[in-house]
Amino acid sequence: MRQLFLAFALLLAAPAWAETRDPASHFFQPKFGDFQAELEAAKEQGKKGVFLFFEMDECPFCERMRTTILNQSDVQEAYRAQFLVYSIDVNGDTPMTDFKGKATTEKDFAFAHRVRATPTLLFFDLDGKLVARHTGPTKDKAEFLLLARYVAEGAYAKQPFTRYKQGK
């Protein structure tokens, strides 16, 4: 009976065994504030593009994604293998340069890309062109990983993400 209880307890604890790491240092990369330079770095590193996670303080959906998805080591590795990955504060006054070389702030950059809710997930190709948008949190880790695959495979050029998901 004791062994059965121990096995059951270990089974319930299994998700805790998954490696989790702080998204601030293992998912998001430090940004230099110049997305033209980031595009050049992405090209040099053989990436598919740039992924931007638009968020704000006090956003419960952003926090849920950070603590249940973005902190997973396999998610971090999958995204960073394909994209340069950055966080953008939709209320931020931090100066930056957009993909076209225009000086702006994080807040104005978010506004220019019609980010009206958080989180908003935007994918840009190596020319700085927006190729995919997902507004709101993904339902789980699997959907978030599928979203990366959708962009990395170039499926965005053929069909919307909702249709792509149905085929998987």
Stockholm file with secondary structure:
# STOCKHOLM 1.0

chainA/1-168         MRQLFLAFALLLAAPAWAETRDPASHFFQPKFGDFQAELEAAKEQGKKGVFLFFEMDECPFCERMRTTILNQSDVQEAYRAQFLVYSIDVNGDTPMTDFKGKATTEKDFAFAHRVRATPTLLFFDLDGKLVARHTGPTKDKAEFLLLARYVAEGAYAKQPFTRYKQGK
#=GR chainA/1-168 SS CHHHHHHHHHHHHHHHHSCBCCHHHHTSCCCCSBHHHHHHHHHHTTCSEEEEEEECTTCHHHHHHHHHTTTBHHHHHHHHHHEEEEEEETTCCCEEECTTSCEEEHHHHHHHTTCCSSSEEEEECTTSCEEEEEESCCSSHHHHHHHHHHHHTTGGGTSCHHHHHHTC
#=GC SS_cons         CHHHHHHHHHHHHHHHHSCBCCHHHHTSCCCCSBHHHHHHHHHHTTCSEEEEEEECTTCHHHHHHHHHTTTBHHHHHHHHHHEEEEEEETTCCCEEECTTSCEEEHHHHHHHTTCCSSSEEEEECTTSCEEEEEESCCSSHHHHHHHHHHHHTTGGGTSCHHHHHHTC
//
